[in-house]
Amino acid sequence: MIKKTVLSLFSIAALSTLIACGNSNDSVQNSSKEINTPETEIETTESGFELVDNQFIEATDLSAIPANALQRGNTVVATLTEPGGVFNPFFYTNGYDGNVTAVMFPPLIDVDASGEPYARLAEDWDVSDDGLTYTFTLREGLTFDNGTPLTTEDVEFTLTLLHDPSYAGVTDITEAKVTGGSEYKEGDAESVSGIRVIDEQTIEIETEVANYRSLRLLGGQVLSKAYYGDRYEKGELDYIRDYHLEPVGAGPYKFDRYLPGQEIRYASNEFYYDGEPEADYFIYKTSEGDSTQFFQTGEVDYSAFPANPDNLELLELLGFADINIYQSSSYSFIKFNHEKEIFQDERVKQAFIYGLDRQTIVDTAFQGFAQVANVPISPASWAYTEEVEPYAYNPEKAKELLEAAGWVEGADGIREKDGEKLVVYYFVTQGNLSEILIPIAMENYAEIGIQFKAEQMDYNALLARTADGEHDLASFSTTMLADPSDGVRYFQTNGGGSFQNTNGYSNERVDELIQASVSTFDLEERTELYHELYQELAEDPPYIFLSYGKVLAGTNARVDGFEPNGVRGITPSLPNLKVVETE
């Protein structure tokens, strides 16, 4: 058998913003405020900005804690952008709903700050030597937050629901290729034959191909069969909408109430497998407003802030803030719309990268709290490499590539080909980065004969319009990446279905390397495959990789237990939160 120690992702060097998500491990249970990740070396960017170290800065003046916070008692408040109101881990489309559900729905197998898997609702797991059969053993006496038992029948129900013909949610269980899964989804089978309940604590799942990602797909969050399955009929999932605002989970906190535009309130869960949390209530404050002001006045206990020197100085001056600076596992990017003919020529895409002064953009926007991205994984990961030659700003090289691709300079300075001018439309949300990027990009691209037109919009509009392919270029950032496969999976041919999709990118060699990278459990082999993949992506880029950023987070020192990390945010900390004496 391949034991869980062999499946480990091993350590990464260091640990993006607040977002969701074993026997409990020490790094989660330890409520001290020390950062347990290794320190990063100080580097200097080409512009002279010193890259900020990962670090923890302890509060210096507890007497400065605002009265608002002290009067709140045994309730802890964190900031969150307004969710969409679909509080089910398999059906939400708004990523902030993912934060909401992560509090209530722990998975069988989670990942820690280094990306290594560890047991949560499961106490153990095994994978067969051929990588095809997964066996999960649940903890004894598991209970949902409504007091009903949590057994392997609930796991079986959840995996069956994900194979339902009418399921079209955020989890693509078909990637795991469970034996009998396609027959259930597409045929008349009454069950998924590869899912076998051995007893109340043991379940075995047989798959058709070895896939490293299957551990997390099969060992994910669990829905109560008694609650969510009481009306289940194959092919009819519309009824589950009735439960979106009345969730039942098995996390450290249970759902209390949702006040749209104000807050999501949770109460401590007396049935939580690792013991009821010390904090009576946890709240996500979703009110519109300045999160910095909310933190200053004590309305919230925890918040992430735009990472820059001004905000770091502000937090230090407050005196009552414990400050965490840590490496994000995400990366930001500008995606090409490959359905547009101009981006079907890799020389044109390369020219767009050479022609954009990313270093100036990143340094101006982040002032040492981010660095230019070159591969689709951040320095937080074991898969990161600096061996792929970076695209340094080189407008002359960009001009040569455009000329070679047949785009010649017109009388007005804008390049033309076959009577078409080289005009591109760039979509982005409003924010500090876009305010800096747009004028620099306009100037950079004008210099090489490209007319760059930008349009700023809200996030939902950006999602809708890019899904419809209205853009030529569009900016996004990935979610936190627990594994390097998460950062490249949308580069596969037909790998759409997300804001990360590439609108038609297709490269046979990229497909082969991505598949190979998840078909082995050997770390050294995976590392070599990812490095080869990153080189291929440099030659035929799906995106303009933009930046890897640090996260700046502040905690009111009246609360102990927050240990945010770049893979799972604050979620693993929540069971350990407690309000402490500050006098």
ZAMARGU-4260 file (C-alpha; in steps of 0.2 Angstrom, whole numbers, plus 5000, padded with zeros to 4 digits):
<rodrens>
0) 5000/5000/5000 | 5005/5018/4997 | 5004/5026/5014 | 4999/5044/5017 | 5017/5048/5021
5) 5022/5044/5003 | 5007/5054/4996 | 5014/5070/5005 | 5017/5085/4995 | 5033/5088/5005
10) 5038/5105/5012 | 5037/5121/5002 | 5048/5136/5007 | 5035/5149/5012 | 5017/5152/5012
15) 4984/5175/4995 | 4971/5183/5003 | 4958/5177/5014 | 4949/5162/5007 | 4942/5145/5013
20) 4951/5131/5017 | 4968/5077/5049 | 4969/5072/5065 | 4972/5089/5070 | 4991/5093/5067
25) 5002/5104/5078 | 5003/5118/5066 | 4984/5120/5068 | 4982/5117/5086 | 4997/5128/5092
30) 4989/5144/5097 | 5005/5154/5099 | 5008/5168/5086 | 5024/5162/5079 | 5025/5159/5061
35) 5032/5141/5058 | 5036/5143/5040 | 5055/5146/5035 | 5060/5164/5032 | 5063/5170/5015
40) 5079/5177/5009 | 5079/5196/5006 | 5080/5200/4988 | 5081/5216/4978 | 5070/5219/4962
45) 5078/5227/4946 | 5070/5243/4952 | 5079/5243/4968 | 5064/5238/4980 | 5069/5226/4993
50) 5057/5211/4993 | 5049/5210/5010 | 5052/5195/5021 | 5039/5183/5028 | 5038/5188/5046
55) 5027/5190/5062 | 5027/5207/5071 | 5019/5206/5088 | 5008/5220/5095 | 5017/5233/5106
60) 5003/5242/5115 | 4988/5231/5121 | 4981/5246/5130 | 4977/5254/5113 | 4964/5240/5109
65) 4948/5249/5105 | 4933/5249/5117 | 4922/5242/5102 | 4932/5226/5102 | 4933/5224/5121
70) 4915/5226/5123 | 4912/5212/5110 | 4917/5199/5123 | 4919/5181/5117 | 4915/5184/5099
75) 4928/5185/5085 | 4925/5195/5069 | 4934/5195/5052 | 4931/5204/5036 | 4924/5196/5020
80) 4917/5202/5004 | 4898/5200/5002 | 4895/5182/4997 | 4882/5176/4985 | 4871/5166/4997
85) 4874/5149/4991 | 4881/5140/5007 | 4884/5123/5000 | 4902/5118/4996 | 4897/5110/4979
90) 4885/5122/4972 | 4892/5140/4975 | 4898/5151/4960 | 4904/5166/4970 | 4921/5162/4978
95) 4917/5171/4994 | 4903/5158/4997 | 4918/5146/4997 | 4925/5155/5012 | 4908/5154/5021
100) 4906/5136/5018 | 4923/5131/5023 | 4919/5136/5041 | 4906/5123/5042 | 4912/5109/5030
105) 4929/5101/5034 | 4935/5088/5021 | 4940/5071/5024 | 4958/5076/5019 | 4964/5094/5021
110) 4980/5102/5016 | 4992/5111/5028 | 5002/5127/5026 | 5015/5118/5016 | 5002/5110/5004
115) 5004/5093/5013 | 4988/5082/5015 | 4983/5078/5032 | 4968/5069/5040 | 4952/5079/5046
120) 4936/5070/5046 | 4946/5054/5041 | 4958/5048/5054 | 4968/5038/5040 | 4969/5034/5022
125) 4978/5022/5010 | 4981/5022/4992 | 4985/5005/4983 | 5002/5003/4975 | 4994/5005/4958
130) 4986/5022/4963 | 4969/5016/4958 | 4960/5012/4975 | 4957/5024/4989 | 4952/5018/5007
135) 4946/5031/5019 | 4944/5027/5038 | 4933/5040/5047 | 4935/5045/5065 | 4924/5037/5078
140) 4909/5046/5083 | 4908/5059/5070 | 4892/5070/5071 | 4885/5084/5060 | 4881/5100/5069
145) 4863/5096/5070 | 4867/5081/5081 | 4865/5067/5068 | 4879/5054/5064 | 4891/5057/5050
150) 4896/5040/5043 | 4903/5033/5026 | 4885/5032/5020 | 4886/5051/5019 | 4902/5051/5010
155) 4894/5038/4997 | 4879/5050/4995 | 4890/5065/4992 | 4901/5056/4979 | 4885/5049/4971
160) 4877/5067/4970 | 4893/5074/4962 | 4891/5061/4948 | 4873/5065/4946 | 4868/5069/4928
165) 4861/5086/4933 | 4876/5091/4944 | 4884/5106/4936 | 4893/5113/4951 | 4911/5118/4955
170) 4918/5101/4958 | 4923/5091/4943 | 4922/5073/4951 | 4924/5066/4933 | 4942/5070/4934
175) 4945/5056/4947 | 4937/5043/4935 | 4928/5033/4948 | 4924/5016/4941 | 4906/5016/4936
180) 4905/5035/4938 | 4902/5038/4919 | 4889/5024/4919 | 4879/5032/4933 | 4881/5050/4926
185) 4877/5045/4908 | 4867/5029/4909 | 4854/5019/4918 | 4865/5013/4933 | 4857/5015/4950
190) 4873/5017/4959 | 4892/5021/4956 | 4899/5004/4956 | 4917/5009/4962 | 4911/5016/4978
195) 4910/5003/4991 | 4905/5006/5009 | 4914/4993/5020 | 4907/4998/5037 | 4901/5014/5045
200) 4919/5021/5046 | 4927/5013/5031 | 4924/5017/5013 | 4934/5011/4997 | 4934/5020/4981
205) 4940/5012/4965 | 4946/5023/4950 | 4951/5019/4932 | 4967/5030/4931 | 4980/5035/4944
210) 4978/5054/4947 | 4987/5063/4961 | 4973/5075/4962 | 4960/5061/4966 | 4965/5061/4984
215) 4957/5078/4987 | 4943/5076/4975 | 4937/5059/4984 | 4942/5065/5001 | 4933/5081/5000
220) 4919/5089/5010 | 4904/5079/5016 | 4885/5082/5014 | 4872/5074/5026 | 4862/5061/5017
225) 4848/5062/5030 | 4847/5081/5027 | 4852/5085/5009 | 4847/5068/5002 | 4829/5067/5009
230) 4822/5071/4993 | 4836/5065/4981 | 4831/5057/4965 | 4843/5054/4951 | 4843/5068/4938
235) 4834/5080/4950 | 4845/5092/4960 | 4835/5108/4960 | 4828/5104/4977 | 4845/5107/4985
240) 4843/5126/4982 | 4830/5126/4997 | 4845/5121/5008 | 4857/5134/5003 | 4853/5147/5017
245) 4851/5133/5030 | 4867/5123/5029 | 4871/5108/5040 | 4889/5104/5041 | 4902/5097/5053
250) 4914/5111/5056 | 4920/5120/5072 | 4906/5133/5070 | 4888/5130/5064 | 4878/5142/5054
255) 4868/5154/5064 | 4861/5168/5053 | 4865/5178/5037 | 4861/5196/5036 | 4864/5201/5018
260) 4875/5216/5017 | 4880/5215/5035 | 4887/5198/5041 | 4887/5179/5042 | 4886/5174/5060
265) 4891/5156/5066 | 4890/5148/5084 | 4902/5136/5091 | 4898/5118/5087 | 4897/5107/5102
270) 4898/5092/5091 | 4914/5096/5082 | 4926/5081/5082 | 4940/5090/5090 | 4931/5099/5104
275) 4919/5114/5104 | 4929/5130/5100 | 4933/5142/5115 | 4925/5157/5105 | 4906/5157/5107
280) 4903/5166/5090 | 4913/5169/5074 | 4907/5182/5062 | 4911/5187/5044 | 4908/5205/5043
285) 4902/5209/5025 | 4897/5227/5027 | 4903/5239/5013 | 4916/5251/5019 | 4934/5253/5023
290) 4941/5237/5031 | 4956/5247/5037 | 4944/5259/5047 | 4934/5243/5053 | 4950/5237/5060
295) 4956/5253/5067 | 4940/5256/5077 | 4939/5238/5083 | 4923/5233/5073 | 4933/5218/5066
300) 4947/5208/5074 | 4955/5201/5059 | 4957/5208/5041 | 4969/5206/5026 | 4975/5223/5019
305) 4982/5228/5002 | 5001/5224/5005 | 5011/5239/5004 | 5023/5250/5015 | 5009/5262/5020
310) 4997/5249/5027 | 5011/5240/5036 | 5016/5256/5044 | 4998/5260/5049 | 4996/5243/5057
315) 5012/5245/5067 | 5007/5263/5073 | 4990/5256/5080 | 5000/5246/5093 | 4987/5233/5096
320) 4989/5224/5080 | 4998/5207/5078 | 5004/5207/5060 | 5007/5193/5048 | 5017/5195/5032
325) 5017/5179/5022 | 5020/5172/5004 | 5004/5169/4994 | 5003/5153/4984 | 4992/5162/4971
330) 4998/5172/4956 | 4990/5186/4945 | 4990/5186/4927 | 4983/5194/4911 | 4975/5180/4900
335) 4974/5180/4881 | 4958/5176/4872 | 4965/5162/4861 | 4948/5162/4851 | 4955/5179/4843
340) 4966/5175/4828 | 4980/5187/4833 | 4983/5176/4848 | 4985/5160/4839 | 5002/5165/4834
345) 5014/5162/4849 | 5026/5176/4842 | 5012/5189/4845 | 5009/5183/4863 | 5028/5183/4866
350) 5028/5201/4859 | 5014/5206/4871 | 5025/5200/4886 | 5041/5207/4880 | 5032/5224/4877
355) 5025/5226/4894 | 5036/5233/4908 | 5029/5222/4921 | 5044/5226/4933 | 5039/5244/4934
360) 5020/5239/4936 | 5023/5227/4950 | 5036/5238/4959 | 5025/5254/4958 | 5009/5245/4964
365) 5017/5234/4978 | 5033/5242/4983 | 5042/5227/4988 | 5027/5216/4993 | 5027/5207/4976
370) 5038/5201/4962 | 5036/5198/4944 | 5029/5181/4940 | 5037/5170/4927 | 5029/5153/4929
375) 5012/5148/4935 | 5017/5144/4953 | 5023/5155/4966 | 5039/5154/4976 | 5029/5146/4990
380) 5029/5130/4981 | 5041/5116/4979 | 5038/5116/4960 | 5044/5134/4958 | 5059/5136/4947
385) 5070/5151/4941 | 5077/5140/4927 | 5065/5146/4915 | 5072/5162/4906 | 5061/5177/4911
390) 5053/5189/4899 | 5063/5205/4903 | 5055/5221/4896 | 5062/5222/4879 | 5052/5233/4866
395) 5064/5230/4852 | 5062/5211/4854 | 5043/5214/4854 | 5044/5224/4838 | 5055/5210/4829
400) 5042/5197/4834 | 5027/5207/4828 | 5036/5211/4811 | 5040/5192/4809 | 5022/5188/4812
405) 5017/5200/4798 | 5011/5215/4808 | 5019/5230/4800 | 5018/5248/4806 | 5005/5259/4798
410) 5005/5277/4794 | 4997/5281/4811 | 5010/5271/4820 | 4998/5257/4824 | 5003/5240/4816
415) 4992/5232/4803 | 4990/5215/4795 | 4978/5210/4780 | 4970/5227/4783 | 4967/5225/4801
420) 4974/5236/4814 | 4982/5229/4830 | 4969/5236/4843 | 4966/5226/4858 | 4953/5227/4872
425) 4958/5224/4890 | 4945/5221/4904 | 4949/5223/4922 | 4941/5227/4939 | 4944/5243/4947
430) 4958/5245/4959 | 4975/5251/4963 | 4984/5239/4952 | 4973/5243/4937 | 4976/5262/4940
435) 4994/5259/4938 | 4994/5245/4925 | 4983/5254/4912 | 4993/5270/4909 | 5009/5260/4908
440) 5002/5247/4897 | 4995/5260/4885 | 5012/5269/4884 | 5022/5253/4882 | 5011/5245/4869
445) 5009/5262/4859 | 5028/5261/4858 | 5028/5245/4849 | 5013/5249/4838 | 4998/5242/4848
450) 4983/5252/4852 | 4978/5246/4870 | 4960/5250/4875 | 4955/5247/4893 | 4938/5245/4902
455) 4936/5244/4920 | 4921/5235/4927 | 4914/5226/4943 | 4920/5208/4945 | 4903/5199/4940
460) 4903/5209/4924 | 4921/5204/4921 | 4917/5186/4923 | 4901/5187/4912 | 4910/5197/4898
465) 4926/5186/4898 | 4915/5170/4898 | 4907/5177/4882 | 4924/5180/4874 | 4921/5199/4872
470) 4939/5203/4878 | 4956/5202/4870 | 4965/5203/4887 | 4959/5202/4904 | 4966/5202/4922
475) 4963/5190/4936 | 4972/5181/4950 | 4971/5163/4954 | 4964/5157/4971 | 4976/5149/4983
480) 4985/5134/4975 | 4987/5119/4986 | 4996/5110/4973 | 5005/5115/4957 | 4992/5106/4946
485) 4979/5119/4952 | 4989/5132/4944 | 4990/5124/4926 | 4974/5113/4924 | 4965/5126/4914
490) 4979/5126/4901 | 4973/5109/4895 | 4964/5109/4879 | 4945/5112/4882 | 4950/5116/4900
495) 4937/5129/4903 | 4924/5132/4916 | 4933/5145/4926 | 4939/5163/4926 | 4956/5155/4924
500) 4951/5147/4907 | 4961/5152/4891 | 4947/5154/4879 | 4953/5141/4867 | 4972/5138/4871
505) 4978/5121/4865 | 4995/5114/4865 | 4997/5095/4863 | 5013/5094/4872 | 5006/5105/4887
510) 4992/5092/4888 | 5004/5078/4889 | 5014/5086/4902 | 5000/5091/4913 | 4993/5073/4912
515) 5009/5066/4916 | 5012/5077/4931 | 4996/5071/4940 | 4999/5052/4935 | 5013/5050/4946
520) 5015/5051/4965 | 5034/5053/4965 | 5039/5071/4970 | 5055/5071/4960 | 5047/5065/4944
525) 5033/5078/4947 | 5045/5092/4949 | 5055/5088/4933 | 5038/5087/4924 | 5032/5104/4930
530) 5049/5112/4925 | 5048/5105/4908 | 5030/5111/4907 | 5034/5128/4913 | 5047/5129/4899
535) 5034/5124/4886 | 5022/5137/4893 | 5036/5150/4891 | 5037/5146/4872 | 5019/5146/4869
540) 5011/5157/4884 | 4993/5155/4889 | 4994/5170/4900 | 5005/5185/4903 | 5011/5180/4921
545) 5010/5196/4931 | 5015/5194/4950 | 5017/5184/4965 | 5012/5194/4980 | 5014/5194/4999
550) 4999/5195/5011 | 4998/5208/5024 | 4986/5203/5038 | 4982/5211/5055 | 4974/5203/5070
555) 4968/5212/5086 | 4979/5206/5100 | 4964/5202/5110 | 4962/5186/5100 | 4974/5172/5100
560) 4974/5158/5087 | 4974/5166/5070 | 4988/5158/5060 | 4984/5162/5042 | 4994/5154/5028
565) 4995/5156/5009 | 4987/5139/5005 | 4971/5139/5016 | 4970/5156/5023 | 4962/5158/5040
570) 4951/5142/5039 | 4963/5130/5048 | 4964/5143/5063 | 4946/5144/5067 | 4944/5130/5079
575) 4958/5137/5089 | 4952/5155/5091 | 4950/5162/5109 | 4948/5179/5117 | 4962/5182/5129
580) 4965/5194/5144 | 4973/5210/5138 | 4975/5219/5155
</rodrens>
